[in-house]
Amino acid sequence: MDGFKSIEIKKFRGIDHLLIEDCSRVNVFLGQNNSGKTTVLESIAMLMSMSNPDIPQAINAVRARKPFSKFIDIQYYFNNLDVATPPEVKAEQTDGFSRHLKFALSYVFDELADPQNEPQQQMGTVKYVNTLEMNFDISNGTFKQNYQSWLRVNSQGLVVNRKVADGYLENKRAWLTPSDLMTSNLANDLAELFKRNRKDAILALLKLFDSRINGIEILTDDIYVGFEGMAQMLSQSMMGDGLRRYLNIVAAAANPLTNILLIDEIDNGLHYSVYKKLWQSLFALANATDKQIFVSTHSKETLYYLNEMLQETPAYQPDMRLFTLERTIKKGMQAYMYTYEGLAEACDNDVELRSIV
């Protein structure tokens, strides 16, 4: 598996410090509301796009469920809004390399950004800044290479200058599927699969969701699905949220160009009858495309169906890890890890895994 063995997060959003160890092919994050599940997925997305200075605003826009995010919103990445303490994300990869991202806000004079050579706004007691720095490195043993990307804004917060790190080319691709359908890479995923003559595979996955489905096409910049007994195919915009959600997930999982797939609230919008089929598809696709998947969920039902699927398919059992995120009084934020055996025991004895409190 080409992915992450461990992930360490410091001062990122509401997470002061969190270490997640022994990641596997499919990793499921559990926890109470506001426990940091979405933040963990976002931190991985940031780490996988660490050379792209536009990614913080893009991820904020997804969280805010609006098309754009203001530059000033980047302050919300900083723990307790302390913009003087840089957030950090670090991961140990399965190939022996490590990647480390630290980003900072600063004020740098730039004629494009601020021709009057003075800050224009205040942010609390901290001078309003105009530059986001993405400082990151790749290391392996004694080898270490440092890089920096940045973007700069004017006094209205509009990006006027940016630089992508010299000499760095990202060789891995991640995709974050949010809990709703605000953003989607579906058309690109399907186009890649159709190009590789994989349309039948997607159609077979759709039939697991609804046996009446008999076709799928990309027509005039939209996606259409055919149903038995219907004279015309149905645009995805006219489909129910459950089918659209399911199609988004399985298409992203099937796309071989995506190395790491991040799915927030996987059960959102789906009927319980689909859960086991979806888990079966995700594990099969993750293995077929050598992909690592990170998932968050609130649903106890989906855990029971995950356990049921793993009981029926023992070959997938070593590929699963559960992590319950908990804020403790003495140890701070912790990730309590369970293998398949822990999941099976909890399901057999009706033990709550979504919180240890």
Residue pairs with C-beta under 8 A, 6 or more apart in sequence:
1 24
1 25
1 94
1 290
1 292
2 93
2 94
2 95
2 172
2 259
2 290
2 292
3 23
3 25
3 93
3 94
3 259
3 260
3 291
3 292
4 23
4 44
4 91
4 92
4 93
4 94
4 260
4 292
5 21
5 22
5 23
5 91
5 92
5 93
5 94
6 19
6 20
6 21
6 22
6 23
6 91
6 92
7 19
7 20
7 23
7 40
7 43
7 44
7 47
7 89
7 90
7 91
8 17
8 18
8 19
8 20
8 88
8 89
8 90
8 91
9 15
9 17
9 18
9 19
9 20
9 39
9 40
9 43
9 88
9 89
10 16
10 17
10 87
10 88
10 89
11 17
11 78
11 79
11 82
11 85
11 86
11 87
11 88
12 39
12 43
12 77
12 79
12 87
12 88
12 89
13 36
13 39
13 42
13 76
13 77
13 79
13 87
14 34
14 36
14 39
14 79
15 36
15 39
15 40
15 43
15 79
15 333
16 79
16 332
16 333
17 332
17 333
18 36
18 40
18 325
18 333
18 334
18 335
19 335
20 40
20 323
20 335
20 337
21 335
21 337
22 321
22 337
23 292
23 321
24 318
24 319
24 320
24 321
25 283
25 286
25 287
25 291
25 292
25 293
25 319
25 320
26 282
26 283
26 286
26 292
26 293
26 295
26 316
26 319
26 320
26 321
27 292
27 293
27 294
27 295
27 320
27 321
27 322
27 323
28 295
28 296
28 297
28 303
28 306
28 320
28 321
28 322
28 323
29 37
29 40
29 41
29 294
29 295
29 296
29 297
29 323
29 325
30 37
30 296
30 297
30 303
30 322
30 323
30 324
30 325
30 353
30 354
30 355
31 37
31 324
31 325
31 326
31 354
31 355
32 326
32 354
32 355
32 357
33 298
35 325
35 326
35 327
35 355
36 325
36 333
37 264
37 296
37 325
38 63
38 179
38 264
38 296
40 294
40 296
40 325
41 176
41 262
41 263
41 264
41 294
41 296
42 59
42 63
42 176
43 89
44 89
44 91
44 174
44 260
44 262
44 294
45 55
45 59
45 174
45 176
45 262
46 55
46 56
46 59
46 89
46 101
47 89
47 90
47 91
47 99
47 101
48 170
48 172
48 173
48 174
48 259
48 260
49 55
49 170
49 174
50 99
50 101
50 134
50 136
50 149
50 170
51 134
51 136
51 147
51 149
51 164
51 165
51 168
51 170
52 134
52 149
52 164
53 132
53 134
53 149
53 150
53 151
53 162
53 163
53 164
54 151
54 159
54 162
56 74
56 77
56 103
56 132
57 68
57 69
57 70
57 71
57 73
57 74
58 69
59 176
60 69
60 73
60 74
60 76
60 77
61 67
61 68
61 69
62 176
62 178
62 182
62 183
63 178
64 73
65 180
65 182
70 157
71 132
71 153
71 157
71 158
71 159
72 123
72 128
72 157
74 105
74 132
75 81
75 83
75 105
75 123
77 87
77 103
78 85
78 86
78 87
78 105
79 85
79 87
81 124
83 105
83 123
83 126
83 129
84 126
86 102
86 103
86 104
86 135
87 102
87 103
88 100
88 101
88 102
89 100
89 101
90 98
90 99
90 100
90 101
91 98
91 99
91 100
92 98
93 99
96 140
96 141
97 138
97 139
97 140
98 138
98 139
98 140
99 136
99 137
99 138
99 139
100 136
100 137
100 139
101 134
101 135
101 136
102 135
102 136
103 132
103 133
103 134
103 135
104 132
104 133
104 135
105 129
105 131
105 132
105 133
106 129
106 131
106 133
107 119
107 127
107 128
107 129
107 130
107 131
108 130
108 131
108 152
109 117
110 130
110 131
110 152
110 160
110 161
112 152
112 154
112 160
112 161
113 130
113 131
113 152
113 153
113 154
113 160
113 161
114 120
114 130
114 154
114 155
119 127
119 128
119 129
119 130
120 128
120 155
121 128
121 155
122 128
123 129
130 152
130 153
130 154
130 155
131 150
131 151
131 152
131 153
132 150
132 151
132 152
133 148
133 149
133 150
134 148
134 149
134 150
134 165
135 146
135 147
135 148
136 146
136 147
136 148
136 149
136 165
137 144
137 145
137 146
137 147
138 144
138 145
138 147
138 168
139 145
147 165
147 166
147 167
147 168
148 163
148 165
149 162
149 163
149 164
149 165
150 162
150 163
151 159
151 161
151 162
151 163
152 159
152 160
152 161
152 162
153 159
153 160
154 160
172 259
172 260
173 257
173 258
173 259
173 260
174 258
174 259
174 260
174 261
174 262
175 185
175 252
175 255
175 258
175 260
175 261
175 262
176 262
176 264
177 248
177 249
177 252
177 261
177 262
177 263
177 264
178 264
179 264
179 265
179 268
180 268
180 269
181 241
181 244
181 245
181 248
181 269
184 248
185 252
186 223
186 236
186 247
186 248
186 251
186 252
187 218
187 221
187 223
188 255
189 251
189 252
189 254
189 255
189 258
190 202
190 216
190 218
190 223
190 251
191 218
192 255
192 256
192 257
193 199
193 201
193 202
193 251
193 254
193 255
194 218
196 256
198 254
199 216
201 254
202 216
202 250
202 251
202 254
203 213
203 214
203 215
203 216
205 250
205 254
205 281
206 213
206 216
206 225
206 243
206 246
206 247
206 250
207 213
208 277
208 281
209 242
209 243
209 246
209 247
209 274
209 277
210 227
210 243
212 227
212 228
212 229
213 225
213 226
213 227
213 228
214 226
214 227
214 228
215 224
215 225
215 226
215 233
216 223
216 224
216 225
216 226
217 223
217 224
217 226
217 233
218 224
219 233
222 235
222 236
222 237
223 235
223 236
223 247
224 233
224 234
224 235
224 236
225 233
225 234
225 236
225 239
225 243
225 247
226 233
226 234
227 233
227 234
236 244
236 247
241 269
242 269
242 270
242 271
242 274
244 269
245 268
245 269
245 270
246 270
246 274
246 278
249 263
249 266
249 278
249 282
250 278
250 281
250 282
250 285
252 258
252 261
252 263
253 261
253 281
253 282
253 285
253 286
253 289
253 291
253 293
254 285
254 288
254 289
255 289
256 289
258 289
258 291
259 290
259 291
259 292
260 291
260 292
260 293
260 294
261 286
261 291
261 292
261 293
261 294
262 293
262 294
262 295
263 293
263 294
263 295
263 296
264 296
265 296
265 297
265 298
266 278
266 295
266 296
266 297
266 302
267 275
267 297
267 298
267 299
267 301
267 302
270 278
272 301
272 302
272 305
275 299
275 301
275 302
275 305
275 306
276 305
276 306
276 308
276 309
279 302
279 305
279 306
279 309
279 310
280 309
280 313
282 293
282 295
283 309
283 313
283 316
283 319
283 320
285 291
286 292
286 293
286 319
287 316
287 319
297 303
298 354
300 352
300 354
303 322
303 343
303 346
303 347
303 353
303 354
304 347
306 320
306 343
307 340
307 343
307 344
307 347
309 316
310 316
310 317
310 320
310 340
310 343
310 344
311 344
317 340
318 339
318 340
320 339
320 340
320 343
321 337
321 338
321 339
322 337
322 338
322 339
322 342
322 343
322 353
323 335
323 336
323 337
323 338
324 335
324 336
324 338
324 353
324 354
324 355
324 356
325 333
325 334
325 335
326 333
326 334
326 336
326 355
326 356
326 357
327 333
328 334
336 356
338 346
338 353
342 353
343 353
345 351
346 352
346 353
